[in-house]
């Protein structure tokens, strides 16, 4: 399995009554199908997976699969606090036809977790999963940092195919990509697409790609075609956009920009809050620089 390219970390739309709006999710995916994204990551951090029930998660996985074009690769976020639940979710994703699972590090009991805990966890999940496993390292949310030595040891497992590296450490990307040639590294940072590719990453799973898929793909393509100056210029613009939309405003910011661009974003699920008017104004101004027509909507 080759995971080269850009993968939007799909958002989860909610209806006015707070329920999951599966029709809106379907419309979003069908619109993304017309872009050159490589595939989709469903039920990741941007999908508010930790705020969903098991029934909702299953419906979202099924809807995204049914809506996705056959040419798109599908990655399901299946990480849970318990090994058994992670295995159950991973097997369900395989039943639905997903190509790989993205498994975040458990973190609730992290004072009691050492490297051996994560080694046993990922190996048990990989042994039981019918489809390849991607490690999900996102210390800003979990408070857990997987060091290079631990990642490389897990990379030796036949069913652990890669890692989504969201720590922002380019040196970690380079260390892993250099030492494990067949192990696929995907960056989770839209501000570091070019730097990550230069360090050996295959592609990226990005929250920003849910709001600006074409521009994220454009940076990737410009870099792969060795059009360095154009790639650098667009990367600089995306770094500023990512800071404003994702870092400062979070999921609510991603969804707001989606709304401005004609996707079905909506508001996040409580306890996450919608944007304040001041934040909306800043994002409109930022989008005006990137896409004047969308910012006027």
CORFEN-V793764 format. One record per helix or strand. SS is the DSSP state (H for helix, E for strand). FROM is the first residue (numbers start at 1). LEN is the number of residues. Records with the same first field share a line. If there is no record, write none. Layout:
BEGIN
SS=FROM-LEN  FROM-LEN
END
This chain:
BEGIN
E=5-5  14-1  20-1  39-4  73-5  100-5  132-6  160-6  184-4  203-4
H=22-11  49-3  54-14  83-14  110-3  115-14  139-4  148-8  170-10  190-10  208-4  213-12  228-20  250-11  277-14  292-4
END
